[in-house]
Amino acid sequence: MTIFVLTAVACSEREGRETVRIADYGNSGADFARELALRYPRREAYSDQERMASVYIANRLTEMGYSPEIQEFTALDSEGNYKSSQNIIVRLNGNGFRYAPKTKETGDQTPDRRKDDLILIVGAHYDTPPVNLEPGEDGVTEPIVADGIHDNASGVAAVMTAARIMREVKPGYDVTFVLFGAGTASYTGAKHFLSSLKDEERSRIDAMVNVGPIFAGDKVYAHAGHNSVTGGEYKNYAKRRKLYQMTDIFFEYKLNTRNGYAIYTNQASFLAETTHGTRGIFREWTTKLSDHTPFDKVGIPVVFMESGEYRIKSASEVGLESKNPLFNSSNGVISGTQFDCTSTLEELFKDMEEQRARQTLPIDWENLEEETDASDDGSEQKRIPRLPLRINNTAFVIVQLARKGPLDYEFDG
């Protein structure tokens, strides 16, 4: 009996030391990403697998309680043939924002006491880029094994996780979630979605968040759009406000200390060209074009999330995703290569985690949720593999961003 009491007390004390991990959304997002990659590994733009993937995504959104809209569209390919794809769209009403001034009012304008109809677009493309394989020395081309777990099952899973959580953690914005088809084909799905909006709806869009491949790159980055670059070192703060709010969330919730998840902004210092012809300091934005680009071009503030490596010296190096020697043969690129494969990447990150933790025995990856690490404050935390870690924390940041309103407005919870 005495032994039992001591054990119970010890367990109680241990539970008291454990902290609730922020963004503890479980494994459903990572499981979804793996399943999407496994079922439809070659879901290239306009393909049968892309269409089947759209049905799978729509069914999962229905299970969450949404009523997905399938938006069909067609486009001409390089040979002049019409091909079809589809966007999957769901909408969620928010609680709105109340006026809470933090700056002095100027001019004769009377501010709105509330803003209840602002829209935040959250999107990701679900198709995979084509993989071009070179024949080996014997003239034989190896079969394609890439399944797009990185580009872009991981980004889709983060958006899907955010959509699931926001049904309980209500946003301030009216949020439109869009899973874009044909994203790798000049972001055709994003172009079609934007063009389909009526002027009134487009005028209510406060910002657009695009989630690209977040799994395999060395760091997770967030970028503002080209429209935030005004030339030289000058920048448009209004167009970068959502980016700064996102990084504020990262610091406010101490995600690096608590979860081992960090959001970086590009801090290079050379001049680079924007799509509108301006030359600006290459900092806090990227020359990469993706599903956010159509919104960026019409002046809507954007945040583009991706993983990669921006410790670079020229714009020609944009696209570098990892400095791990494993990817030397593809010049550090993972998207659109044979390396974008679930088994390859997860095995790599298992090994990296074991090295980091200085394990002498293999980790029990089947029961990893039971493994713990000590945090800075002495409490114990679960150790999470990279895929669920990045999906869940990216989703968490988006959920919180949907509660960060315009300047001088606060979430009305």
Secondary structure, 3 states (H helix, E strand, C coil): CHHHHHHHHHHHHHHHHCCCCCCCCCCHHHHHHHHHHHHCCCCECCCHHHHHHHHHHHHHHHHCCCCCEEEEEEEECCCCCEEEEEEEEEEECCCCEEECCCCCCCCCCCCCCEECCCEEEEEEECCECCCCCCCCCCCCCCCCCCCCHHHHHHHHHHHHHHHHHHCCCCCCCEEEEEEECCCCCCCHHHHHHHHHCCHHHHHCEEEEEEECCCCCCCEEEEEECHHHEEEECEECHHHHHHHHHHHHHHHHCCHHHHHCCCEECCCCCCEEECCCCCEEECCCECCCCCCCHHHHHCCCCEEEEEEECCCCCCHHHCCCCCCCHHHHHHCCCCCCCCCCCHHHHHHHHHHHHHHHHCCCCCCCHHHHHHCEEECCCCCEEECCCHHHHHHHHHHHHHHHHCCCCCCCEEECC
